Amino acid sequence: MKIGLIFLIFSFSVFVEASGDTKSDNQQRKIEQWLSTQSEIQVYQYDSDRTDCSSSVIEPWDMQEVLSKKGIEVLSFSKGFDGLVYSVEDWSCKSHPPIINIFSISVIDYEKAKKLGLRLCKELEEEGGYCHSVSYSELLHPENKNKVVVHVYKYSEKVHCEPNSGIDINVMEQELTDSKIMVYQKYKAVDGLLHSISCGERTGDINVYVIEKIGLKDSALKGYRECAWLEAKGGDCYSVSD
């Protein structure tokens, strides 16, 4: 009986592992087929080590030099956001948000870039994100200074003792996009302020969005506030309450 049970567990483990390998192989084939139809591709890399809060930020022009030395021609580059949703627990380094350096290169240089740790933006899309770039020419040009991004937040309306309460971060985002406000990044956080913990009282849970500064006024009309305002009150957009 025990031998039969052990064999069954072993067989199931092999099946699960094989299923995972098959899924990975299918994804790889899908990427390879996609690459065969492209001439120019976008690759990305995070601008810092998010697991090491003391690591320095790598600017895209510095990485461009590294790529050039490896024989990779960079057609264009920009800085941007990965488009993924993060909980505050994922945000271990406040100084290192998930910002990425994005590069456009020839498809023939992909394998070289891959060896340097860069990933396809196409792969990021498969994971639910995207390479949403904010070009330096836009950000630094005096006429476009309003395109600098800002963090805004709004309470999710979650209440104590009601675990299914609150407005979903994606549903709330629709308020902004319906007003033609570009959202570059979004994540869940806690405001860092003291709140009553009585049932039915609102928690400090907030939904945070990185938007173009030019959309700040319109977002305020929808009830959003800058994270800088919250910081002035003694809270912030990254805190976790005890």
C-alpha positions as CSV (number, residue, x, y, z in Angstrom):
1,M,0.0,0.0,0.0
2,K,2.8,2.4,1.0
3,I,4.8,1.5,-2.1
4,G,1.7,2.2,-4.3
5,L,1.1,5.6,-2.6
6,I,4.8,6.6,-3.0
7,F,4.7,5.6,-6.7
8,L,1.5,7.7,-7.1
9,I,3.0,10.7,-5.5
10,F,6.2,10.3,-7.6
11,S,4.2,10.0,-10.8
12,F,2.2,13.1,-10.0
13,S,5.3,15.1,-9.3
14,V,6.8,14.0,-12.6
15,F,3.6,15.0,-14.4
16,V,3.5,18.4,-12.7
17,E,7.2,19.0,-13.6
18,A,6.7,17.9,-17.2
19,S,3.6,20.1,-17.5
20,G,5.7,23.1,-16.3
21,D,8.4,22.3,-18.7
22,T,5.9,22.0,-21.6
23,K,4.4,25.4,-20.7
24,S,7.9,26.9,-20.6
25,D,8.8,25.3,-23.9
26,N,5.6,26.6,-25.5
27,Q,6.3,30.1,-24.3
28,Q,9.8,29.9,-25.6
29,R,8.6,28.7,-29.0
30,K,6.0,31.5,-29.1
31,I,8.7,34.1,-28.4
32,E,11.0,32.6,-31.0
33,Q,8.2,32.7,-33.6
34,W,7.5,36.3,-32.7
35,L,11.2,37.2,-33.0
36,S,11.4,35.7,-36.5
37,T,8.8,38.4,-37.7
38,Q,10.6,41.4,-36.2
39,S,13.5,43.5,-37.4
40,E,13.7,45.9,-34.4
41,I,12.8,45.0,-30.8
42,Q,12.6,46.6,-27.4
43,V,14.4,45.1,-24.4
44,Y,14.6,46.4,-20.9
45,Q,16.4,46.1,-17.6
46,Y,15.6,47.5,-14.1
47,D,17.7,50.5,-13.3
48,S,18.7,49.2,-9.9
49,D,18.9,46.0,-7.8
50,R,15.5,46.1,-6.0
51,T,16.8,43.5,-3.5
52,D,19.7,45.7,-2.4
53,C,18.6,49.1,-1.1
54,S,22.3,50.3,-1.2
55,S,22.8,49.6,-4.9
56,S,23.3,52.6,-7.2
57,V,20.9,53.5,-10.0
58,I,22.1,52.7,-13.6
59,E,21.2,55.4,-16.1
60,P,20.2,54.4,-19.6
61,W,23.1,56.2,-21.2
62,D,25.5,54.4,-19.0
63,M,24.0,51.1,-20.0
64,Q,24.1,52.2,-23.6
65,E,27.8,52.4,-23.4
66,V,28.0,48.8,-22.0
67,L,25.8,47.6,-24.9
68,S,27.9,49.4,-27.4
69,K,31.1,47.8,-26.1
70,K,29.5,44.4,-26.6
71,G,28.8,45.2,-30.2
72,I,25.1,46.1,-29.7
73,E,23.8,49.1,-31.6
74,V,21.2,51.0,-29.5
75,L,18.8,52.7,-31.9
76,S,17.0,54.6,-29.1
77,F,16.6,54.5,-25.3
78,S,14.3,55.8,-22.6
79,K,13.4,55.4,-19.0
80,G,10.0,54.2,-17.9
81,F,7.9,51.9,-15.8
82,D,7.1,48.2,-16.0
83,G,3.4,48.6,-15.8
84,L,3.0,45.9,-13.1
85,V,0.8,46.1,-10.0
86,Y,2.8,46.0,-6.7
87,S,1.7,45.6,-3.2
88,V,3.5,47.7,-0.6
89,E,5.2,44.6,0.7
90,D,6.9,44.3,-2.7
91,W,8.2,47.8,-2.3
92,S,11.2,47.0,-0.1
93,C,13.4,49.9,-1.1
94,K,11.6,53.2,-1.2
95,S,14.5,54.7,-3.2
96,H,14.3,51.9,-5.8
97,P,10.9,51.8,-7.4
98,P,10.4,49.5,-10.3
99,I,11.8,51.8,-13.0
100,I,13.2,50.3,-16.1
101,N,15.7,51.3,-18.8
102,I,14.3,50.5,-22.3
103,F,16.3,50.1,-25.4
104,S,15.4,49.6,-29.0
105,I,17.9,47.3,-30.8
106,S,18.1,45.2,-33.9
107,V,16.7,41.7,-33.6
108,I,20.0,40.3,-34.6
109,D,21.5,41.6,-31.4
110,Y,19.0,40.0,-29.1
111,E,21.1,37.0,-28.0
112,K,23.9,39.4,-27.0
113,A,21.5,41.6,-25.0
114,K,20.0,38.5,-23.4
115,K,23.4,37.4,-22.1
116,L,23.8,40.8,-20.4
117,G,20.5,40.2,-18.5
118,L,18.1,42.3,-20.6
119,R,14.7,40.9,-21.3
120,L,12.2,41.4,-24.1
121,C,9.4,43.9,-23.5
122,K,7.3,41.2,-25.2
123,E,8.0,38.9,-22.3
124,L,7.0,41.6,-19.8
125,E,3.7,41.9,-21.7
126,E,3.1,38.2,-21.3
127,E,3.4,38.7,-17.5
128,G,0.8,41.5,-17.5
129,G,3.1,44.5,-17.7
130,Y,4.5,46.6,-20.5
131,C,7.5,48.8,-21.3
132,H,5.9,52.2,-20.8
133,S,8.6,54.7,-21.6
134,V,9.0,58.4,-20.7
135,S,11.7,59.8,-22.9
136,Y,14.3,62.1,-21.5
137,S,13.8,64.5,-24.4
138,E,10.2,64.9,-23.3
139,L,11.0,65.2,-19.6
140,L,14.0,67.6,-19.8
141,H,12.7,69.9,-22.6
142,P,11.5,73.2,-21.0
143,E,8.4,73.3,-23.1
144,N,7.4,69.8,-21.9
145,K,8.2,70.2,-18.2
146,N,4.5,69.5,-17.3
147,K,5.1,65.9,-18.5
148,V,7.1,65.1,-15.4
149,V,5.3,62.3,-13.5
150,V,3.9,62.6,-10.0
151,H,2.4,60.2,-7.5
152,V,-1.2,60.6,-6.6
153,Y,-3.4,58.5,-4.4
154,K,-7.0,57.8,-3.4
155,Y,-8.4,55.7,-0.5
156,S,-9.7,52.4,-1.7
157,E,-12.7,52.6,0.7
158,K,-11.8,49.4,2.4
159,V,-13.3,49.0,5.9
160,H,-12.4,47.0,8.9
161,C,-14.1,43.6,9.4
162,E,-15.1,43.5,5.7
163,P,-12.3,41.7,3.8
164,N,-14.0,42.0,0.5
165,S,-14.7,45.7,0.7
166,G,-12.9,48.4,-1.2
167,I,-12.5,49.5,-4.8
168,D,-10.2,47.4,-7.0
169,I,-7.0,49.3,-8.1
170,N,-7.8,48.5,-11.8
171,V,-11.4,49.7,-11.5
172,M,-10.3,52.9,-9.9
173,E,-7.6,53.4,-12.6
174,Q,-10.5,53.6,-15.1
175,E,-11.5,56.9,-13.5
176,L,-8.2,58.4,-14.6
177,T,-8.0,56.9,-18.1
178,D,-11.6,57.9,-18.8
179,S,-10.4,61.5,-18.1
180,K,-7.5,61.0,-20.6
181,I,-4.9,60.9,-17.8
182,M,-2.0,58.7,-18.6
183,V,-1.2,56.2,-15.9
184,Y,2.4,54.9,-16.0
185,Q,2.4,52.8,-12.8
186,K,0.0,51.7,-10.1
187,Y,0.4,49.9,-6.8
188,K,-1.4,49.4,-3.4
189,A,-0.2,51.0,-0.2
190,V,-1.1,52.1,3.3
191,D,-1.2,55.8,4.2
192,G,1.0,55.5,7.3
193,L,-1.4,57.4,9.5
194,L,-3.3,56.3,12.6
195,H,-6.9,55.1,12.1
196,S,-9.6,53.7,14.2
197,I,-9.7,49.9,14.0
198,S,-13.5,49.6,14.8
199,C,-15.5,47.5,12.5
200,G,-17.1,49.5,9.7
201,E,-14.4,52.3,9.9
202,R,-12.3,53.0,6.8
203,T,-8.7,51.6,6.8
204,G,-5.7,53.4,5.6
205,D,-5.5,51.4,2.4
206,I,-4.8,53.5,-0.7
207,N,-4.4,53.0,-4.4
208,V,-1.4,54.9,-5.8
209,Y,-0.9,56.0,-9.4
210,V,2.0,57.5,-11.2
211,I,0.6,60.0,-13.7
212,E,1.7,62.8,-15.9
213,K,1.9,66.1,-14.0
214,I,-0.2,67.7,-16.6
215,G,-3.1,65.5,-15.4
216,L,-2.8,66.5,-11.8
217,K,-5.6,69.1,-11.8
218,D,-8.0,66.7,-13.5
219,S,-7.1,63.9,-11.1
220,A,-7.8,66.3,-8.2
221,L,-11.4,66.8,-9.5
222,K,-11.8,63.0,-9.2
223,G,-10.7,63.0,-5.5
224,Y,-7.0,62.1,-6.0
225,R,-4.3,63.9,-4.0
226,E,-0.5,64.1,-4.4
227,C,1.5,61.8,-2.2
228,A,3.5,65.0,-1.2
229,W,0.3,66.2,0.5
230,L,0.1,63.0,2.5
231,E,3.7,63.2,3.5
232,A,3.1,66.7,4.8
233,K,0.5,65.2,7.2
234,G,3.1,62.7,8.5
235,G,2.2,59.8,6.3
236,D,3.4,58.6,2.9
237,C,2.5,56.4,0.0
238,Y,4.7,53.5,1.0
239,S,4.1,52.9,4.7
240,V,2.6,49.7,6.3
241,S,0.6,50.3,9.5
242,D,1.3,48.0,12.4
